[in-house]
């Protein structure tokens, strides 16, 4: 069998719709019919499940796509429907890997939102869920893991002898912004990238470096004596940076969960005289609905939210006039093609050269 026919794509139900488009793109590039492999994870009435692969995976490079944030799916248990949690999606991923039974030549897991990535370190006597997950996948024979904008990129250190690709969507955000807004002035007198907390600084430094502009940063002061919804509540945001008067500000973060923190940051940016406020967030979870964001937009606290389609997008979100969906389908297809052909991932994980080219054309 030729190398061109040794590629196989397994899409769990959580990623099935986007996987069809990714498969179509690859087939257009390679002149093939389809790389998708039919899989199912049926459940018993008790809620237990199993993974079934209906086609051969022998000697194939298998790429498994999973969205652990897809909370739109349900399964029946004891006569009632349960919504699938990240834990359920992760268990289905392991079932499918197990069903490959060691016959695949290589297995790559594409998990855009790194499962349990927010539980990445110990501050008390607590679990290290993300590290445990990565070690489990290593034990099961996974060769590569592809994720996007990991909450803490140091999680790569858990598997020093295995491949973990932490991909930045910075190029797609740049292209989307400059396509939608033709009056952006990409210089230090008119534009500033802002980190909403110290954890987002690395992302902001990357953007600011390739754009050639300055950065600002907010420092979160938390109440460490209290835990609400699994985290310590934020008392205040303190800003570190230069003047924002009359400037466009771009807030960069890995995710928007409830939206409360990002709204507070935007409010302070506007109070400091910023002209426009844009938000780049790789994952738009919007776990508490849109009421707060709708109100903040009406108050003029921000102009546009850009998030990717890497995770499930609520239909209501797609109808918001302040929202822009950044498609990553073609980029994932390029990642699969590159890894399948043993190419270098450098330009895909940190696309500085491509961003420079985009900015040069824009100017």
Rosetta silent file (secondary structure, phi, psi, omega in degrees, C-alpha in Angstrom):
SEQUENCE: XXXXXXXXXXXXXXXXXXXXXXXXXXXXXXXXXXXXXXXXXXXXXXXXXXXXXXXXXXXXXXXXXXXXXXXXXXXXXXXXXXXXXXXXXXXXXXXXXXXXXXXXXXXXXXXXXXXXXXXXXXXXXXXXXXXXXXXXXXXXXXXXXXXXXXXXXXXXXXXXXXXXXXXXXXXXXXXXXXXXXXXXXXXXXXXXXXXXXXXXXXXXXXXXXXXXXXXXXXXXXXXXXXXXXXXXXXXXXXXXXXXXXXXXXXXXXXXXXXXXXXXXXXXXXXXXXXXXXXXXXXXXXXXXXXXXXXXXXXXXXXXXXXXXXXXXXXXXXXXXXXXXXXXXXXXXXXXXXXXXXXXXXXXXXXXXXXXXXXXXXXX
SCORE:     score description
SCORE:     0.000 S_00000001
   1 L     0.000  133.330 -178.144    0.000    0.000    0.000 S_00000001
   2 L   -72.600  160.855 -178.262    1.398    3.394   -0.945 S_00000001
   3 H   -61.988  -34.611 -178.608    2.064    6.040    1.664 S_00000001
   4 H   -62.305  -23.539 -178.729   -0.696    8.230    0.232 S_00000001
   5 H  -102.201    7.323 -177.391   -3.253    5.563    1.169 S_00000001
   6 L   -95.868    8.019 -179.979   -1.890    4.897    4.663 S_00000001
   7 E   -91.851  134.892  175.960   -3.616    7.895    6.235 S_00000001
   8 E  -135.918  137.318  179.813   -6.715    7.375    8.365 S_00000001
   9 E  -117.566  123.023  176.130   -8.847    9.944   10.207 S_00000001
  10 E  -110.310  117.925  178.864  -11.053    8.929   13.110 S_00000001
  11 E  -108.844  117.187  172.079  -13.495   11.607   14.232 S_00000001
  12 L   -67.388  161.218 -175.665  -15.321   11.073   17.472 S_00000001
  13 H   -54.206  -31.304 -178.686  -18.919   12.269   17.457 S_00000001
  14 H   -64.650  -19.075 -177.470  -17.829   15.448   19.222 S_00000001
  15 H  -125.742   13.701 -169.838  -15.822   16.476   16.130 S_00000001
  16 H   -63.591  -41.327 -176.755  -17.677   14.727   13.333 S_00000001
  17 H   -65.038  -49.016 -179.687  -19.062   17.792   11.512 S_00000001
  18 H   -67.867  -31.954 -179.805  -15.763   19.685   11.307 S_00000001
  19 H   -64.201  -32.350  177.815  -13.889   16.478   10.463 S_00000001
  20 H   -62.250  -40.928  179.229  -15.972   16.085    7.295 S_00000001
  21 H   -70.263  -39.803  178.343  -14.743   19.465    6.082 S_00000001
  22 H   -63.007  -42.685  177.315  -11.141   18.697    7.071 S_00000001
  23 H   -61.804  -41.113  179.450  -11.358   15.382    5.208 S_00000001
  24 H   -62.227  -42.001  179.137  -12.776   17.179    2.156 S_00000001
  25 H   -62.385  -45.876  179.329   -9.858   19.631    2.151 S_00000001
  26 H   -62.670  -40.164  179.868   -7.300   16.805    2.369 S_00000001
  27 H   -65.745  -36.279  176.893   -9.023   14.888   -0.414 S_00000001
  28 H   -65.500  -38.694  179.488   -8.939   17.983   -2.643 S_00000001
  29 H   -69.315  -39.409 -169.989   -5.216   18.367   -2.003 S_00000001
  30 H  -103.706   -7.213 -178.715   -4.362   14.705   -2.513 S_00000001
  31 L    69.757   32.053 -179.868   -6.957   13.590   -5.055 S_00000001
  32 L  -104.314  169.958  179.552   -8.338   10.904   -2.737 S_00000001
  33 L   -86.374  -52.829  178.523  -11.921    9.848   -2.018 S_00000001
  34 L  -167.217  144.423  175.735  -11.962    9.822    1.770 S_00000001
  35 L  -108.758   -3.813 -176.907   -9.690    9.242    4.731 S_00000001
  36 E   -70.358  135.856  177.350  -12.463    9.018    7.335 S_00000001
  37 L  -109.625  130.207 -175.517  -12.760    5.729    9.212 S_00000001
  38 L   -73.391  122.253  177.533  -16.177    4.746   10.537 S_00000001
  39 E  -133.788  156.499  175.260  -16.259    4.464   14.338 S_00000001
  40 E  -142.333  151.627  172.820  -18.973    4.256   16.983 S_00000001
  41 L  -128.935   73.631 -179.591  -19.124    4.430   20.772 S_00000001
  42 L   -70.592  157.259 -177.877  -22.506    2.861   21.598 S_00000001
  43 E  -121.498  146.781  172.633  -23.735    2.728   25.188 S_00000001
  44 L   -80.744  167.917 -178.813  -25.516    0.139   27.238 S_00000001
  45 L   -62.348  -23.117  179.467  -28.600    1.079   29.233 S_00000001
  46 L   -77.164  -10.382 -176.298  -26.405    1.333   32.330 S_00000001
  47 L   100.092  -12.557  175.823  -24.386    4.147   30.727 S_00000001
  48 L   -69.330  160.359 -175.005  -21.331    1.996   30.055 S_00000001
  49 E  -144.320  174.559  174.220  -19.915    2.124   26.546 S_00000001
  50 L  -149.584  156.067  177.452  -17.478    0.573   24.099 S_00000001
  51 L  -102.284  133.647 -179.665  -15.524    1.738   21.077 S_00000001
  52 E  -126.495  126.072  174.281  -16.042    0.044   17.686 S_00000001
  53 E  -108.358  123.456 -169.818  -13.904    0.636   14.591 S_00000001
  54 L   -97.217    2.583  177.208  -15.642   -0.626   11.456 S_00000001
  55 L  -134.969  164.722 -179.022  -12.699   -0.461    9.028 S_00000001
  56 L   -69.776  139.447  173.703   -9.112   -1.655    9.058 S_00000001
  57 L  -116.789    5.379 -174.598   -6.516    0.542   10.738 S_00000001
  58 L   -58.749  126.231  176.221   -3.624   -1.849   10.164 S_00000001
  59 L    61.685   22.965  177.652   -0.380   -0.051    9.283 S_00000001
  60 L   -99.974  153.191  166.589   -2.141    3.311    8.926 S_00000001
  61 E   -83.576  108.481 -174.439   -1.174    6.689   10.331 S_00000001
  62 E   -98.641  129.493  174.899   -4.263    7.316   12.457 S_00000001
  63 E  -115.807  118.658 -177.197   -5.335   10.823   13.442 S_00000001
  64 E  -106.341  123.525 -177.945   -8.071   10.925   16.090 S_00000001
  65 E  -104.922  129.460 -179.203  -10.070   14.160   16.457 S_00000001
  66 E  -144.579  139.002  174.947  -11.928   14.912   19.703 S_00000001
  67 L  -115.271   99.827 -177.013  -13.598   18.001   21.203 S_00000001
  68 L   -72.712   -8.217 -179.529  -13.816   17.493   24.962 S_00000001
  69 L   -96.431    1.512 -176.862  -15.793   20.756   25.269 S_00000001
  70 L   -76.588   96.056 -178.570  -18.733   19.662   23.110 S_00000001
  71 L   -95.497   15.267  178.929  -21.576   19.757   25.630 S_00000001
  72 L   -86.492  -13.222 -175.081  -24.300   19.528   22.986 S_00000001
  73 L   -91.433  147.264  179.738  -24.213   15.720   22.882 S_00000001
  74 E  -133.550  155.918  173.292  -26.297   13.466   25.127 S_00000001
  75 E  -136.162  154.882 -175.384  -26.520    9.756   25.863 S_00000001
  76 E   -91.353  132.770  179.088  -29.255    7.700   27.464 S_00000001
  77 E  -142.276  121.671  179.538  -28.677    6.167   30.878 S_00000001
  78 L    55.163   37.878  175.601  -31.313    4.407   32.960 S_00000001
  79 L    83.657   -2.079  179.844  -34.015    5.810   30.702 S_00000001
  80 E  -124.389  159.362 -178.673  -32.878    9.433   30.985 S_00000001
  81 E   -94.368  133.091  174.351  -30.538   11.611   28.929 S_00000001
  82 E  -110.403  138.446  174.375  -27.193   12.787   30.298 S_00000001
  83 E   -79.135  137.479 -178.123  -25.211   15.571   28.699 S_00000001
  84 L   -72.275  128.839  178.437  -21.674   14.499   27.761 S_00000001
  85 L   -97.236  171.683  173.142  -18.999   16.068   29.930 S_00000001
  86 H   -54.743  -35.513  177.458  -15.264   16.402   29.160 S_00000001
  87 H   -61.128  -42.450  179.500  -14.790   13.207   31.187 S_00000001
  88 H   -63.177  -44.020  179.915  -17.201   11.333   28.891 S_00000001
  89 H   -64.046  -39.786 -179.889  -15.434   12.540   25.754 S_00000001
  90 H   -66.168  -39.866  177.914  -12.050   11.569   27.153 S_00000001
  91 H   -63.377  -39.616  177.161  -13.284    8.078   28.013 S_00000001
  92 H   -64.133  -37.582  176.357  -14.588    7.662   24.443 S_00000001
  93 H   -58.913  -46.629 -179.630  -11.182    8.726   23.139 S_00000001
  94 H   -65.136  -34.977  177.832   -9.505    5.993   25.183 S_00000001
  95 H   -62.434  -42.928 -178.990  -12.060    3.450   23.964 S_00000001
  96 H   -68.522  -40.295  176.441  -11.254    4.226   20.336 S_00000001
  97 H   -60.774  -42.736  179.171   -7.498    4.077   20.975 S_00000001
  98 H   -63.014  -37.437 -179.119   -8.018    0.721   22.673 S_00000001
  99 H   -67.522  -22.458  175.654  -10.058   -0.531   19.711 S_00000001
 100 L   -66.135  -22.302  170.891   -7.084    0.137   17.436 S_00000001
 101 L    53.591   32.592  176.550   -5.494   -2.780   19.343 S_00000001
 102 L    74.022   10.044 -176.909   -1.931   -1.843   18.482 S_00000001
 103 L   -87.790  -22.796 -179.873   -2.505   -2.391   14.738 S_00000001
 104 L   -69.599  147.272  177.920   -2.045    1.242   13.634 S_00000001
 105 L   -69.259  -38.871 -178.707    1.440    2.270   12.511 S_00000001
 106 E  -155.340  142.940  178.638    1.177    5.535   14.418 S_00000001
 107 E  -121.736  126.196  174.340   -1.544    7.290   16.427 S_00000001
 108 E  -118.677  127.441  176.861   -1.850   11.060   16.709 S_00000001
 109 E   -99.690  123.014  174.617   -4.534   12.589   18.924 S_00000001
 110 E  -102.971  104.860 -176.142   -5.759   16.039   17.882 S_00000001
 111 E  -122.974   87.818 -173.119   -7.348   17.511   21.005 S_00000001
 112 L   -52.307  -50.405  175.030   -7.758   21.272   20.406 S_00000001
 113 L   -94.661  115.456 -174.812   -8.760   22.037   24.006 S_00000001
 114 L   -67.464  117.294 -177.696   -6.333   20.126   26.211 S_00000001
 115 L   -54.846  128.290 -179.459   -8.416   17.972   28.549 S_00000001
 116 L    60.030   23.016 -178.985   -8.040   19.139   32.163 S_00000001
 117 L   -63.406  -21.474  179.090   -5.522   21.726   30.972 S_00000001
 118 L   -79.496  -18.447  175.106   -6.805   24.169   33.585 S_00000001
 119 L  -100.907   72.121 -168.655   -5.826   21.708   36.350 S_00000001
 120 L  -107.052   -5.823 -178.410   -2.172   21.950   35.411 S_00000001
 121 L  -153.564  162.735  178.090   -0.426   22.487   38.729 S_00000001
 122 L  -100.170  131.169  168.918   -0.676   21.835   42.450 S_00000001
 123 L  -119.335  -20.949  175.297   -1.243   24.606   44.941 S_00000001
 124 L  -128.956 -168.359  171.326   -2.837   22.405   47.631 S_00000001
 125 L   -79.449   91.096 -172.805   -3.033   18.652   48.158 S_00000001
 126 L  -144.381  169.677 -176.079   -4.909   18.132   44.890 S_00000001
 127 L   -77.041  155.220  172.728   -4.904   16.105   41.706 S_00000001
 128 L  -112.554   76.468 -168.635   -2.781   16.811   38.625 S_00000001
 129 H   -64.750  -41.460 -177.189   -5.397   15.801   36.086 S_00000001
 130 H   -65.385  -43.097  179.096   -3.759   17.062   32.891 S_00000001
 131 H   -63.222  -40.723  178.395   -0.460   15.326   33.640 S_00000001
 132 H   -62.550  -42.505  179.033   -2.280   12.066   34.468 S_00000001
 133 H   -60.074  -46.305 -178.724   -4.187   12.275   31.175 S_00000001
 134 H   -63.217  -40.108  178.196   -0.999   12.758   29.160 S_00000001
 135 H   -66.865  -35.763  176.687    0.707    9.818   30.876 S_00000001
 136 H   -61.849  -46.126 -179.091   -2.350    7.644   30.180 S_00000001
 137 H   -64.848  -36.803  176.106   -2.229    8.445   26.470 S_00000001
 138 H   -62.521  -45.829 -179.999    1.480    7.695   26.401 S_00000001
 139 H   -60.973  -33.619 -177.649    0.864    4.328   28.086 S_00000001
 140 L   -81.091   -1.711  174.550   -1.844    3.519   25.507 S_00000001
 141 L    98.474   13.208  177.161    0.603    3.971   22.629 S_00000001
 142 L   -71.568  130.604 -176.705   -0.226    7.468   21.379 S_00000001
 143 L   -89.491  -39.099 -177.989    2.755    8.839   19.447 S_00000001
 144 E  -136.034  148.113  172.533    1.786   12.489   19.042 S_00000001
 145 E  -127.135  127.211  177.277   -0.657   14.896   20.670 S_00000001
 146 E  -111.646  123.591  176.379   -1.706   18.081   18.894 S_00000001
 147 E  -133.299  171.366 -177.072   -3.365   20.790   20.954 S_00000001
 148 E  -124.410  128.877  171.472   -3.966   24.502   20.531 S_00000001
 149 L    47.005   56.641 -177.860   -2.923   27.334   22.811 S_00000001
 150 L   -56.663  140.034 -178.882   -2.561   25.156   25.902 S_00000001
 151 L   -52.551  -39.567  174.348   -3.502   26.916   29.134 S_00000001
 152 L  -134.652  104.936 -176.649    0.009   26.144   30.368 S_00000001
 153 H   -63.525  -13.511  178.409    2.473   25.177   27.582 S_00000001
 154 H   -69.212   -7.679  175.958    4.789   23.650   30.194 S_00000001
 155 H   -61.589  -19.701  176.115    2.524   20.594   30.125 S_00000001
 156 H   -61.158  -24.249 -178.498    4.738   19.450   27.255 S_00000001
 157 H   -69.081  -15.915 -179.729    7.361   18.645   29.887 S_00000001
 158 H   -65.663  -33.354 -177.622    5.222   15.747   31.123 S_00000001
 159 H  -121.398   75.420 -175.269    6.142   13.718   28.021 S_00000001
 160 L   -66.376  -20.974 -177.609    9.740   14.607   27.160 S_00000001
 161 L  -105.103    4.477  177.528   10.145   11.635   24.808 S_00000001
 162 L  -119.778  161.494 -178.120    6.819   11.976   22.969 S_00000001
 163 E   -86.714  122.728  169.303    5.563   14.631   20.585 S_00000001
 164 E  -124.192  114.465  179.954    3.244   17.322   21.920 S_00000001
 165 E  -100.185  116.737  178.234    2.548   20.072   19.409 S_00000001
 166 E  -102.892  101.479 -169.151    1.110   23.229   20.976 S_00000001
 167 E   -92.936  136.883  177.066   -0.206   25.179   17.982 S_00000001
 168 L   -96.533  132.502  175.152   -0.846   28.913   17.993 S_00000001
 169 L   -90.195   22.302 -174.940   -3.851   30.296   16.040 S_00000001
 170 H   -59.097  -37.551 -179.774   -2.169   33.727   15.903 S_00000001
 171 H   -62.794  -46.010 -177.988   -2.014   33.744   12.096 S_00000001
 172 H   -66.535  -36.767  176.012   -5.739   33.120   11.704 S_00000001
 173 H   -63.871  -43.254  179.517   -6.586   35.808   14.267 S_00000001
 174 H   -61.391  -47.092 -179.414   -4.356   38.282   12.430 S_00000001
 175 H   -62.630  -41.130 -179.608   -5.913   37.489    9.061 S_00000001
 176 H   -64.516  -46.052 -178.778   -9.439   37.768   10.461 S_00000001
 177 H   -62.110  -48.116 -175.160   -8.800   41.131   12.141 S_00000001
 178 H   -73.449  -20.856  174.521   -7.098   42.720    9.139 S_00000001
 179 H   -77.412  -40.376 -177.339   -9.781   41.419    6.780 S_00000001
 180 H   -78.142  -31.691 -175.974  -12.642   42.779    8.898 S_00000001
 181 L  -126.268  108.705 -175.300  -11.012   46.103    9.786 S_00000001
 182 L   -88.785    0.478 -177.841   -9.109   47.893    7.046 S_00000001
 183 L  -109.818   14.579  177.158   -8.199   50.897    9.217 S_00000001
 184 L   -69.083  129.298  176.074   -5.999   49.116   11.776 S_00000001
 185 L  -105.021  105.869 -173.580   -2.668   50.911   12.199 S_00000001
 186 L   -85.686   68.574  174.663   -0.149   48.279   13.231 S_00000001
 187 L  -143.416  166.244 -172.181    2.366   50.502   15.011 S_00000001
 188 L   -68.991  -12.417  179.290    3.229   51.295   18.622 S_00000001
 189 L   -88.758  -14.948 -174.332    1.445   54.662   18.518 S_00000001
 190 L  -126.285  -10.276 -173.552   -1.935   53.218   17.570 S_00000001
 191 E  -140.290  139.760  175.358   -2.060   49.590   18.725 S_00000001
 192 E  -141.424  136.709  172.900   -1.366   47.671   21.934 S_00000001
 193 E   -94.808  138.570 -173.033   -1.747   44.000   22.827 S_00000001
 194 E  -128.514  132.593  174.439   -2.942   43.366   26.364 S_00000001
 195 E   -92.231  125.907 -179.641   -2.732   40.309   28.610 S_00000001
 196 L   -72.368  -15.144  175.251   -5.772   39.993   30.904 S_00000001
 197 L  -158.543  172.369 -176.072   -3.592   38.198   33.477 S_00000001
 198 H   -64.125  -27.252 -179.906   -0.001   37.113   33.991 S_00000001
 199 H   -68.001  -22.126 -178.224   -0.708   33.668   32.482 S_00000001
 200 H   -93.378    3.741 -173.223   -1.483   35.202   29.078 S_00000001
 201 H   -61.377  -41.251 -177.502    1.755   37.205   28.879 S_00000001
 202 H   -61.228  -40.742  178.310    3.582   34.762   26.594 S_00000001
 203 H   -62.054  -44.618 -177.045    0.782   34.915   24.001 S_00000001
 204 H   -67.744  -40.137  178.204    0.740   38.703   24.085 S_00000001
 205 H   -60.666  -39.875  178.844    4.531   38.982   23.826 S_00000001
 206 H   -62.166  -50.272  179.427    4.440   36.819   20.681 S_00000001
 207 H   -58.961  -50.252 -176.228    1.766   38.983   19.034 S_00000001
 208 H   -61.736  -35.409 -179.574    3.432   42.246   20.046 S_00000001
 209 H   -66.007  -45.500 -178.025    6.825   41.046   18.787 S_00000001
 210 H   -75.378  -28.279  176.834    5.620   40.177   15.295 S_00000001
 211 H   -82.072  -21.305 -177.764    3.439   43.315   15.085 S_00000001
 212 L    74.768   37.735 -179.092    6.219   45.523   16.460 S_00000001
 213 L  -127.222  178.056 -178.206    4.055   47.154   19.152 S_00000001
 214 E   -90.442  168.636  178.496    3.994   47.420   22.949 S_00000001
 215 E  -121.404  159.155  169.105    2.182   45.288   25.506 S_00000001
 216 E  -129.943  161.598 -178.476    0.122   45.902   28.612 S_00000001
 217 E  -146.560  139.654  172.318   -0.776   43.439   31.345 S_00000001
 218 E  -101.321  140.663  176.604   -3.392   43.090   34.044 S_00000001
 219 E  -108.513  124.542 -179.308   -2.522   41.432   37.315 S_00000001
 220 E   -84.810  123.886  170.369   -5.307   39.503   39.020 S_00000001
 221 E   -98.119  122.096 -173.667   -5.594   39.924   42.775 S_00000001
 222 E  -113.613  157.476  173.004   -7.462   36.924   44.159 S_00000001
 223 L   -94.639   98.306 -174.915   -9.058   35.957   47.452 S_00000001
 224 L   -80.705    0.641  176.306   -7.147   32.763   48.265 S_00000001
 225 L   -89.106   -5.458 -175.071   -9.222   32.143   51.389 S_00000001
 226 L  -131.970  144.313  173.478  -12.308   31.328   49.303 S_00000001
 227 L  -124.185  122.725  177.850  -13.109   28.883   46.499 S_00000001
 228 E  -126.518  125.668 -178.327  -16.125   29.530   44.247 S_00000001
 229 L    52.838   38.841  173.737  -16.911   27.239   41.276 S_00000001
 230 L    85.076    1.124 -177.684  -13.514   25.585   41.680 S_00000001
 231 E  -140.835  164.211  177.123  -11.396   28.734   41.665 S_00000001
 232 L   -82.454  126.977 -176.696  -10.349   31.634   43.885 S_00000001
 233 L   -64.786  147.789 -179.659  -12.502   34.709   43.146 S_00000001
 234 E   -85.028  127.599  178.348  -10.843   37.786   41.637 S_00000001
 235 E   -85.088  -44.133 -177.339  -10.838   40.852   43.873 S_00000001
 236 E  -160.550  158.911  171.804   -9.420   43.328   41.353 S_00000001
 237 E  -110.164  125.123  177.400   -7.463   43.743   38.112 S_00000001
 238 E  -108.396  131.941 -174.549   -4.399   46.016   38.295 S_00000001
 239 E   -95.640  136.956  173.603   -2.972   47.365   34.999 S_00000001
 240 E  -123.248  116.373 -179.548    0.708   47.539   34.090 S_00000001
 241 L   161.938  178.327 -178.583    1.502   49.361   30.870 S_00000001
 242 L   -81.627 -169.769 -178.545    1.676   52.646   28.979 S_00000001
 243 L   -68.658  139.332  177.128   -1.040   55.071   27.944 S_00000001
 244 L  -106.969    3.851 -174.904   -4.021   53.673   26.037 S_00000001
 245 L   -57.625  119.467  176.543   -5.475   57.048   25.112 S_00000001
 246 L    73.873    9.114 -175.481   -6.840   56.959   21.550 S_00000001
 247 L  -101.450  158.281  168.074   -5.354   53.527   20.818 S_00000001
 248 E   -86.416  134.768 -179.495   -6.813   50.262   19.583 S_00000001
 249 E  -119.727  135.956  177.912   -6.374   47.521   22.193 S_00000001
 250 E  -118.910  114.828  178.239   -6.387   43.775   21.547 S_00000001
 251 E   -89.859  127.455 -175.380   -6.935   41.535   24.566 S_00000001
 252 E  -119.262  126.313  177.299   -5.466   38.058   24.031 S_00000001
 253 E  -147.501  168.441 -179.521   -6.350   35.003   26.100 S_00000001
 254 E   -81.752  -27.315 -177.686   -6.683   31.254   25.660 S_00000001
 255 E  -155.964  157.784  166.273  -10.389   31.086   26.558 S_00000001
 256 E  -115.861  116.019  179.281  -13.523   32.911   27.560 S_00000001
 257 L   -94.893  -89.987  178.052  -15.367   30.898   30.200 S_00000001
 258 L   -79.665  -28.853 -179.188  -17.981   32.937   32.059 S_00000001
 259 L    95.601  -12.806 -177.063  -16.824   36.209   30.495 S_00000001
 260 H   -61.257  -44.312 -178.249  -16.807   38.137   33.775 S_00000001
 261 H   -64.936  -44.984 -177.005  -13.035   38.561   33.921 S_00000001
 262 H   -67.949  -32.837  177.811  -12.678   39.706   30.315 S_00000001
 263 H   -66.073  -42.703  178.387  -15.506   42.235   30.719 S_00000001
 264 H   -61.221  -40.868  177.926  -13.802   43.784   33.749 S_00000001
 265 H   -63.409  -45.932  179.962  -10.570   44.078   31.761 S_00000001
 266 H   -61.881  -39.012  179.029  -12.367   45.700   28.814 S_00000001
 267 H   -60.171  -45.546 -179.850  -14.075   48.174   31.148 S_00000001
 268 H   -67.066  -35.976  178.197  -10.744   49.297   32.553 S_00000001
 269 H   -63.433  -43.689  178.787   -9.221   49.564   29.070 S_00000001
 270 H   -66.295  -38.257  177.974  -12.065   51.847   27.935 S_00000001
 271 H   -63.813  -24.610  177.836  -11.760   53.912   31.112 S_00000001
 272 L   -88.627    9.648  170.986   -8.122   54.469   30.180 S_00000001
 273 L    93.993   12.108  179.503   -9.184   56.057   26.896 S_00000001
 274 L   -63.562  142.756 -179.677   -8.848   53.234   24.360 S_00000001
 275 L   -75.853  -53.716  178.765  -10.598   53.899   21.064 S_00000001
 276 E  -133.514  149.769  178.620  -11.554   50.306   20.207 S_00000001
 277 E  -126.221  121.732  176.138  -11.231   47.027   22.094 S_00000001
 278 E  -113.704  149.778 -179.336  -10.939   43.680   20.315 S_00000001
 279 E  -121.817  124.851  171.483  -10.791   40.272   22.009 S_00000001
 280 E  -107.438  118.760  175.289   -8.836   37.272   20.725 S_00000001
 281 E  -138.111  122.418 -176.025   -9.691   34.054   22.585 S_00000001
 282 E   -59.234  -42.453 -176.513   -8.826   30.662   21.135 S_00000001
 283 E  -119.611  118.558  175.946  -11.724   28.909   22.889 S_00000001
 284 E   -98.562   94.133 -178.116  -15.104   30.539   23.355 S_00000001
 285 L   -85.158  -40.512  177.629  -16.782   28.396   26.014 S_00000001
 286 L    47.388   53.288 -171.229  -19.288   31.018   27.246 S_00000001
 287 L   -71.181  -14.302  178.333  -20.250   28.661   30.036 S_00000001
 288 L  -112.374   22.517  179.471  -22.574   31.160   31.756 S_00000001
 289 L    83.248 -165.158 -170.838  -24.478   32.285   28.682 S_00000001
 290 L  -120.695    3.228 -174.963  -24.316   35.646   26.909 S_00000001
 291 H   -58.802  -46.989 -179.836  -26.268   38.065   29.068 S_00000001
 292 H   -63.276  -43.168 -178.733  -23.177   39.733   30.555 S_00000001
 293 H   -67.665  -40.484  177.923  -21.446   39.998   27.182 S_00000001
 294 H   -58.124  -45.249 -179.165  -24.552   41.381   25.473 S_00000001
 295 H   -65.661  -42.394  179.781  -24.806   44.095   28.104 S_00000001
 296 H   -63.086  -38.517  178.322  -21.082   44.892   27.911 S_00000001
 297 H   -65.942  -43.192  178.026  -21.305   45.239   24.127 S_00000001
 298 H   -61.857  -31.858  177.628  -24.305   47.551   24.428 S_00000001
 299 L   -78.491   -7.124  179.253  -22.291   49.670   26.876 S_00000001
 300 L    79.618   24.945 -178.003  -19.505   49.897   24.284 S_00000001
 301 L   -76.839  -23.477  175.586  -16.911   48.066   26.370 S_00000001
 302 L  -148.738  162.093 -177.088  -15.650   46.061   23.382 S_00000001
 303 L  -105.509  -34.569 -177.774  -16.080   46.064   19.612 S_00000001
 304 E  -158.326  143.162  172.723  -15.570   42.451   18.507 S_00000001
 305 E  -111.974  126.043  175.112  -14.857   39.014   19.916 S_00000001
 306 E  -110.835  120.739  168.932  -12.825   36.611   17.784 S_00000001
 307 E  -133.360  162.005 -177.519  -12.725   32.935   18.783 S_00000001
 308 E   -86.243  169.889  174.103  -11.924   29.836   16.749 S_00000001
 309 L   -96.069   23.295 -178.209  -14.203   26.994   15.682 S_00000001
 310 L   -67.790  -26.739  176.995  -11.858   24.496   17.365 S_00000001
 311 L  -121.701  169.063 -179.097  -14.512   23.685   19.956 S_00000001
 312 L   -54.920  132.930  177.934  -18.297   23.443   19.836 S_00000001
 313 L  -111.685  124.830  179.652  -19.970   26.779   19.115 S_00000001
 314 L   -65.645  136.920 -179.467  -23.440   27.382   20.468 S_00000001
 315 H   -53.434  -36.319  179.360  -25.901   28.340   17.696 S_00000001
 316 H   -62.013  -35.351 -179.556  -26.858   31.453   19.666 S_00000001
 317 H   -63.137  -42.475 -176.184  -23.231   32.592   19.613 S_00000001
 318 H   -64.650  -16.818  179.700  -23.006   32.473   15.836 S_00000001
 319 L   -91.956   -7.898 -178.468  -25.884   34.957   15.602 S_00000001
 320 L   -70.961  131.668 -177.732  -24.225   37.617   17.766 S_00000001
 321 L   -72.183  -17.353  178.605  -23.289   40.713   15.763 S_00000001
 322 L   -91.355    2.776 -173.632  -20.202   41.243   17.926 S_00000001
 323 E  -107.092  140.577  174.231  -18.877   37.733   17.251 S_00000001
 324 E  -128.541  123.156  179.468  -16.475   36.522   14.550 S_00000001
 325 E   -91.656  122.988 -179.270  -15.793   32.814   14.100 S_00000001
 326 E   -98.429  111.892 -177.693  -12.243   32.025   12.971 S_00000001
 327 L   -76.475  133.040  178.529  -12.172   28.759   11.024 S_00000001
 328 L  -113.612   10.417 -175.022   -9.235   26.450   11.711 S_00000001
 329 H   -59.278  -47.390 -178.627  -10.324   23.597    9.422 S_00000001
 330 H   -65.995  -34.429  179.799   -7.712   24.238    6.740 S_00000001
 331 H   -67.861  -41.004  177.559   -4.981   24.618    9.356 S_00000001
 332 H   -64.688  -38.958  176.176   -5.841   21.274   10.937 S_00000001
 333 H   -60.090  -41.343  179.100   -5.771   19.696    7.478 S_00000001
 334 H   -65.878  -37.121  177.896   -2.295   21.176    6.967 S_00000001
 335 H   -64.198  -45.865  178.761   -1.169   19.808   10.355 S_00000001
 336 H   -60.597  -45.639 -178.854   -2.397   16.309    9.469 S_00000001
 337 H   -63.546  -41.031 -179.185   -0.716   16.458    6.070 S_00000001
 338 H   -65.999  -47.680 -179.889    2.555   17.725    7.560 S_00000001
 339 H   -66.462  -37.820  179.648    2.743   15.099   10.303 S_00000001
 340 H   -62.969  -33.799 -179.057    1.718   12.330    7.936 S_00000001
 341 L   -98.266   15.575  176.755    4.580   13.263    5.619 S_00000001
 342 L    56.884   37.552  178.775    7.067   13.702    8.487 S_00000001
 343 L   -88.124  173.227  179.543    7.429   17.411    7.777 S_00000001
 344 L   -79.718  137.362  179.352    8.509   20.186   10.126 S_00000001
 345 L   -95.655    1.344 -172.077    5.826   21.699   12.360 S_00000001
 346 H   -57.108  -46.008 -177.314    7.807   24.843   13.171 S_00000001
 347 H   -70.264  -21.756 -179.088    5.941   27.131   10.766 S_00000001
 348 H   -88.626  -35.695 -178.211    2.574   25.839   11.954 S_00000001
 349 H   -76.882  -36.720  178.131    3.139   25.991   15.718 S_00000001
 350 L  -132.940   85.002 -169.433    4.669   29.493   15.701 S_00000001
 351 L   -82.864   51.133 -176.909    3.693   31.163   12.408 S_00000001
 352 H   -61.796  -43.797 -177.912    5.759   34.357   12.840 S_00000001
 353 H   -62.572  -41.821 -179.873    6.947   34.456    9.200 S_00000001
 354 H   -66.279  -35.137  178.018    3.414   34.057    7.848 S_00000001
 355 H   -68.322  -41.556  176.727    2.163   36.858   10.117 S_00000001
 356 H   -58.580  -41.842  178.427    4.992   39.129    8.907 S_00000001
 357 H   -63.630  -42.356  179.544    3.946   38.393    5.322 S_00000001
 358 H   -62.223  -43.906  179.254    0.306   39.143    6.148 S_00000001
 359 H   -65.763  -38.018  179.542    1.221   42.457    7.781 S_00000001
 360 H   -63.539  -41.139  177.914    3.463   43.438    4.841 S_00000001
 361 H   -67.303  -38.146 -178.597    0.607   42.857    2.378 S_00000001
 362 H   -65.350  -43.421 -178.084   -1.802   44.745    4.618 S_00000001
 363 L   -70.759    0.000    0.000    0.427   47.787    4.898 S_00000001
